[in-house]
Amino acid sequence: MGGRRVALLAASSFALILAALLRFFVYPGIAVHPREPYPSTVHLAATGAVYFDWARLRLHQGEPIYRTVILQADSFEGDEDTSIWTELATTNDESGARIAYQERRVAFDRRTGLSENCCGQYVGSRRDARQPGLAFRWPVNARPVAYPFFDPVTLSDARMRYTGEETLRGLRVYRYEQDTQPVKVEDVADPLPGSLVGFPGRAVRVARYAESARVYWVEPRSGLPIKIEERVRETLRTADDQERLVVFDATLRTMEPDVAMLAEAAAGIVGRVRLIETIAPAVLAGLGALALGASALPERRRRSAAAQDQQEVPGDELPETGDLNHRAGPVGMIAGQRVDDVDL
């Protein structure tokens, strides 16, 4: 076997093996959520919100509010299979004064996005609260199906239903929706003035109830939510289980600059995944096939310079006189006639 054929077979084998490694070994290794969250900060806003100022016992209606959600990673406890993130969610009014604050810590599987019951997870003061279902990310290569999703407002894991496919910022996204029923979340520690809840002249004990409805737009390849719309409604009920006062009602949406940022992040992930999963293996497989095909072509033998010099090439040498006469016919014949027969 010639050296050229050996080299082509080696190149073909290398390209095909590398293509298979990228597709079946490298890609599964990178198809996970990062240990560190990116983006780590997202802003949401609502117009026409209702909220209760617990310090001043005053109800605000029809005002804008803002929520900042910060994700922080515990890089010392996370590993190649599990990420541990803490979410800090602060809600402020237009002046920047804090309306509400919630903190929670979740460990989740880096491939499925599903939470794991470990690593000191908590929701606010509830150190024993389990958080089953998705928390911050959808599975890598999310499917158009319902997923369990933990609701930190009602502390329940209502299903997140798949409700359709859309295009957002040039990306194909899946839309998921979730609704929860009113749930008692706490007994308010101090009695409230009865005038706030329809019982003037005396203090009244109340319980706080909450419900939520949310929509997530998720880029499926990365599992990254691009946009969130979340309505939260909280009310106070008296001992007779009657709703007496709405203390929070707002529909918060991801602000457009952050939608653009999240879409860009998801597009970057999709591009890298496509390069490693599809484009690079296809190019390498094509090159390997070309090299394999070229190796099957017959080789042209190259002659040495000496052999080429020895080869007789027609017209390179003049024939001997006898040969010339023999080839031309009888001496003195021109066009089949003797020379002396031709008029000059």
C-alpha positions as CSV (number, residue, x, y, z in Angstrom):
1,M,0.0,0.0,0.0
2,G,1.4,3.4,-1.0
3,G,2.3,6.1,1.5
4,R,-0.3,8.4,0.1
5,R,-3.1,5.9,0.6
6,V,-1.9,5.2,4.2
7,A,-1.9,8.9,5.0
8,L,-5.4,9.3,3.6
9,L,-6.8,6.4,5.5
10,A,-5.2,7.7,8.7
11,A,-6.7,11.2,8.1
12,S,-10.1,9.7,7.4
13,S,-10.1,7.6,10.5
14,F,-9.0,10.5,12.7
15,A,-11.8,12.8,11.3
16,L,-14.5,10.2,11.7
17,I,-13.4,9.3,15.2
18,L,-13.2,13.0,16.2
19,A,-16.7,13.6,14.8
20,A,-18.1,10.7,16.8
21,L,-16.3,11.9,20.0
22,L,-17.7,15.4,19.6
23,R,-21.3,14.2,19.0
24,F,-21.5,11.4,21.5
25,F,-19.0,12.3,24.3
26,V,-18.1,16.0,24.2
27,Y,-21.7,17.2,23.6
28,P,-23.3,15.3,26.5
29,G,-20.6,16.6,28.7
30,I,-21.3,20.2,28.0
31,A,-25.1,19.9,27.8
32,V,-25.6,20.9,31.4
33,H,-26.4,24.1,33.3
34,P,-23.4,26.1,34.6
35,R,-22.3,26.0,38.2
36,E,-22.4,29.8,38.2
37,P,-25.6,31.5,37.1
38,Y,-25.5,33.7,34.1
39,P,-27.2,36.1,33.8
40,S,-27.1,36.5,37.6
41,T,-29.4,39.5,37.9
42,V,-32.8,40.1,36.4
43,H,-35.2,43.0,36.8
44,L,-39.0,42.9,36.7
45,A,-41.6,45.7,36.8
46,A,-45.3,46.1,37.3
47,T,-47.6,49.1,36.7
48,G,-50.8,49.8,38.7
49,A,-49.8,47.6,41.6
50,V,-51.5,47.3,45.0
51,Y,-49.4,46.8,48.1
52,F,-49.7,47.3,51.8
53,D,-47.2,49.3,53.8
54,W,-47.0,47.2,57.0
55,A,-44.9,49.7,58.9
56,R,-47.4,52.6,58.3
57,L,-50.5,50.4,58.0
58,R,-51.3,52.2,54.7
59,L,-52.6,50.7,51.5
60,H,-51.1,51.9,48.2
61,Q,-53.0,51.4,44.9
62,G,-52.2,51.9,41.2
63,E,-48.4,52.5,41.7
64,P,-45.4,51.1,39.9
65,I,-43.2,48.6,41.7
66,Y,-39.9,46.9,40.8
67,R,-38.4,43.5,41.6
68,T,-34.7,42.7,41.5
69,V,-33.8,39.0,41.5
70,I,-30.1,38.1,42.2
71,L,-28.8,34.5,41.9
72,Q,-25.6,33.5,43.7
73,A,-23.8,30.2,43.4
74,D,-22.3,28.2,46.2
75,S,-19.3,27.1,44.2
76,F,-17.7,25.2,47.1
77,E,-20.6,22.8,47.4
78,G,-21.6,22.4,43.8
79,D,-20.1,19.7,41.6
80,E,-20.2,18.3,38.1
81,D,-23.8,17.0,38.7
82,T,-25.3,19.6,41.1
83,S,-25.5,23.4,41.3
84,I,-26.5,25.2,44.4
85,W,-27.9,28.7,44.0
86,T,-29.3,31.2,46.4
87,E,-32.0,33.6,45.1
88,L,-32.4,37.0,46.6
89,A,-35.6,38.7,45.5
90,T,-36.3,42.3,46.6
91,T,-39.4,44.3,45.7
92,N,-39.3,48.1,45.9
93,D,-41.6,51.0,45.2
94,E,-40.8,53.8,42.9
95,S,-38.8,55.7,45.5
96,G,-36.6,52.6,46.2
97,A,-38.2,51.8,49.5
98,R,-38.4,48.0,50.2
99,I,-41.9,46.5,50.0
100,A,-40.9,42.8,50.3
101,Y,-37.9,40.6,50.4
102,Q,-37.5,36.8,50.0
103,E,-34.5,34.6,50.0
104,R,-34.2,30.9,49.2
105,R,-31.6,28.3,48.5
106,V,-32.0,25.4,46.1
107,A,-29.8,22.6,44.9
108,F,-30.7,21.2,41.5
109,D,-29.6,18.7,38.9
110,R,-27.5,20.4,36.2
111,R,-29.1,18.4,33.4
112,T,-32.7,18.2,34.4
113,G,-33.1,21.4,36.4
114,L,-35.0,19.5,39.1
115,S,-34.3,20.4,42.7
116,E,-32.6,18.0,45.0
117,N,-33.5,17.7,48.7
118,C,-30.1,18.4,50.1
119,C,-27.5,21.0,50.9
120,G,-29.3,23.1,53.4
121,Q,-32.1,24.3,51.1
122,Y,-34.6,26.8,52.6
123,V,-37.3,29.4,51.7
124,G,-37.3,32.5,53.8
125,S,-37.5,31.4,57.5
126,R,-38.7,27.9,56.5
127,R,-35.6,25.9,56.9
128,D,-37.4,22.7,56.5
129,A,-39.2,23.6,53.3
130,R,-38.8,21.1,50.4
131,Q,-38.9,22.6,46.9
132,P,-39.8,19.8,44.5
133,G,-39.8,20.5,40.8
134,L,-38.0,23.0,38.7
135,A,-36.6,26.1,40.4
136,F,-34.4,28.3,38.1
137,R,-33.8,26.5,34.8
138,W,-35.7,24.1,32.6
139,P,-34.0,20.9,31.5
140,V,-31.4,21.1,28.8
141,N,-33.3,20.3,25.6
142,A,-36.7,21.0,27.2
143,R,-39.7,19.3,25.8
144,P,-43.2,20.6,25.0
145,V,-44.7,18.9,28.1
146,A,-45.8,19.8,31.6
147,Y,-43.1,20.1,34.3
148,P,-43.4,20.2,38.1
149,F,-42.5,23.7,39.2
150,F,-42.0,25.0,42.8
151,D,-43.9,28.2,43.6
152,P,-42.1,30.1,46.3
153,V,-45.2,32.3,46.9
154,T,-47.5,29.5,48.0
155,L,-44.8,26.9,48.7
156,S,-46.4,24.4,46.5
157,D,-45.4,22.5,43.3
158,A,-48.2,23.1,40.9
159,R,-47.6,21.8,37.3
160,M,-46.1,24.2,34.7
161,R,-48.2,23.5,31.6
162,Y,-46.9,23.7,28.1
163,T,-49.2,26.1,26.2
164,G,-47.5,26.8,22.8
165,E,-44.5,27.8,20.8
166,E,-43.6,31.4,20.0
167,T,-40.7,33.5,18.5
168,L,-39.1,35.9,21.0
169,R,-36.2,38.1,20.0
170,G,-35.6,35.9,17.0
171,L,-35.5,32.7,19.1
172,R,-37.9,29.8,19.1
173,V,-39.3,29.6,22.7
174,Y,-41.8,27.4,24.5
175,R,-44.4,29.0,26.6
176,Y,-45.3,27.4,30.0
177,E,-48.1,28.5,32.4
178,Q,-48.9,27.8,36.0
179,D,-51.8,28.7,38.3
180,T,-52.1,28.2,42.0
181,Q,-55.1,28.4,44.3
182,P,-55.2,30.6,47.4
183,V,-53.2,29.1,50.2
184,K,-52.7,30.2,53.8
185,V,-49.0,31.2,54.1
186,E,-48.9,32.6,57.6
187,D,-50.8,33.9,60.6
188,V,-50.0,37.6,61.0
189,A,-48.3,37.9,64.3
190,D,-49.8,41.2,65.5
191,P,-53.5,42.1,65.5
192,L,-54.5,44.8,63.0
193,P,-56.8,47.7,63.6
194,G,-60.3,46.4,62.9
195,S,-61.0,49.5,60.7
196,L,-58.7,48.0,58.0
197,V,-60.7,44.8,57.7
198,G,-64.2,46.0,58.4
199,F,-64.4,45.7,62.1
200,P,-63.9,49.2,63.5
201,G,-63.3,49.8,67.2
202,R,-61.3,46.7,67.9
203,A,-58.1,44.8,67.0
204,V,-58.5,41.8,64.7
205,R,-56.3,38.8,64.1
206,V,-55.9,37.8,60.5
207,A,-54.1,35.3,58.3
208,R,-52.4,36.0,55.0
209,Y,-53.3,34.0,51.9
210,A,-51.5,34.0,48.6
211,E,-52.1,32.8,45.1
212,S,-50.1,33.2,41.9
213,A,-50.3,32.8,38.1
214,R,-47.2,32.9,36.0
215,V,-46.0,32.5,32.4
216,Y,-42.5,31.5,31.4
217,W,-41.0,31.8,27.9
218,V,-38.1,29.3,27.7
219,E,-35.5,28.7,25.0
220,P,-35.6,24.9,24.9
221,R,-32.1,24.0,23.9
222,S,-30.5,25.9,26.8
223,G,-33.4,25.6,29.2
224,L,-33.0,29.3,30.0
225,P,-36.1,31.4,30.7
226,I,-36.1,34.4,28.4
227,K,-39.1,36.2,29.8
228,I,-41.3,35.9,32.9
229,E,-44.7,37.2,33.7
230,E,-45.9,36.6,37.2
231,R,-49.1,37.8,38.9
232,V,-49.1,37.5,42.7
233,R,-52.2,38.2,44.8
234,E,-52.1,38.3,48.6
235,T,-55.1,38.9,50.9
236,L,-55.9,39.0,54.6
237,R,-58.7,36.8,56.0
238,T,-60.4,36.8,59.3
239,A,-61.1,33.8,61.5
240,D,-64.4,33.3,59.5
241,D,-62.3,32.6,56.4
242,Q,-63.6,35.7,54.7
243,E,-61.3,37.8,52.5
244,R,-61.1,41.2,54.1
245,L,-58.2,43.1,52.5
246,V,-56.0,42.8,49.4
247,V,-52.5,43.6,50.6
248,F,-50.6,42.8,47.4
249,D,-51.7,42.5,43.7
250,A,-49.3,43.0,40.9
251,T,-48.3,41.5,37.6
252,L,-44.5,41.7,37.3
253,R,-42.8,41.3,33.9
254,T,-39.2,40.9,32.9
255,M,-38.0,44.3,31.7
256,E,-37.2,44.6,28.0
257,P,-33.4,45.3,28.4
258,D,-33.1,42.1,30.4
259,V,-35.2,40.1,27.9
260,A,-32.7,41.2,25.3
261,M,-29.8,40.2,27.5
262,L,-31.3,36.8,28.3
263,A,-32.1,36.1,24.6
264,E,-28.5,36.9,23.7
265,A,-27.2,34.6,26.4
266,A,-29.5,31.8,25.2
267,A,-28.5,32.4,21.5
268,G,-24.8,32.1,22.5
269,I,-25.5,28.8,24.3
270,V,-27.5,27.5,21.3
271,G,-24.7,28.5,18.9
272,R,-22.0,26.7,20.9
273,V,-24.2,23.6,21.3
274,R,-25.0,23.5,17.6
275,L,-21.3,23.9,16.7
276,I,-20.3,20.9,18.9
277,E,-23.3,18.8,18.4
278,T,-24.0,19.2,14.7
279,I,-21.8,21.5,12.6
280,A,-18.3,20.3,13.6
281,P,-19.2,16.6,13.5
282,A,-20.8,17.0,10.1
283,V,-17.8,18.8,8.7
284,L,-15.4,16.3,10.1
285,A,-17.5,13.4,8.9
286,G,-17.6,15.0,5.4
287,L,-13.8,15.4,5.4
288,G,-13.4,11.9,6.6
289,A,-15.6,10.5,3.8
290,L,-13.6,12.6,1.2
291,A,-10.3,11.2,2.5
292,L,-11.7,7.7,2.5
293,G,-12.9,8.1,-1.1
294,A,-9.6,9.6,-2.2
295,S,-7.7,6.6,-0.7
296,A,-9.7,4.2,-2.9
297,L,-8.6,5.9,-6.1
298,P,-5.8,4.1,-8.1
299,E,-2.4,5.6,-7.8
300,R,-0.6,7.0,-10.9
301,R,2.9,5.6,-11.2
302,R,5.5,8.3,-11.6
303,R,8.5,7.3,-13.9
304,S,12.1,8.3,-13.1
305,A,13.8,10.9,-15.2
306,A,16.1,8.2,-16.7
307,A,13.2,6.1,-17.7
308,Q,11.5,9.1,-19.3
309,D,14.7,9.9,-21.3
310,Q,14.9,6.3,-22.6
311,Q,11.3,6.3,-23.8
312,E,10.9,6.7,-27.6
313,V,8.5,9.4,-28.4
314,P,7.2,9.4,-32.1
315,G,8.7,12.3,-34.1
316,D,11.6,12.8,-31.7
317,E,14.1,10.9,-34.0
318,L,14.6,11.2,-37.7
319,P,14.3,7.8,-39.6
320,E,17.2,6.4,-41.5
321,T,17.3,7.1,-45.3
322,G,16.3,3.6,-46.2
323,D,13.4,3.8,-43.9
324,L,12.4,7.1,-45.4
325,N,12.5,5.7,-48.9
326,H,10.7,2.6,-47.9
327,R,7.9,4.7,-46.3
328,A,7.7,7.2,-49.2
329,G,7.6,4.6,-52.0
330,P,9.8,4.5,-55.1
331,V,12.5,7.1,-55.3
332,G,11.6,10.0,-57.6
333,M,7.8,9.5,-57.2
334,I,5.6,12.5,-56.4
335,A,2.0,11.9,-56.0
336,G,2.3,8.5,-57.7
337,Q,4.2,9.9,-60.7
338,R,7.8,9.7,-61.7
339,V,9.7,13.0,-61.5
340,D,10.5,13.0,-65.2
341,D,6.8,12.7,-66.0
342,V,5.9,15.9,-64.1
343,D,5.9,19.2,-66.0
344,L,8.2,21.6,-64.1
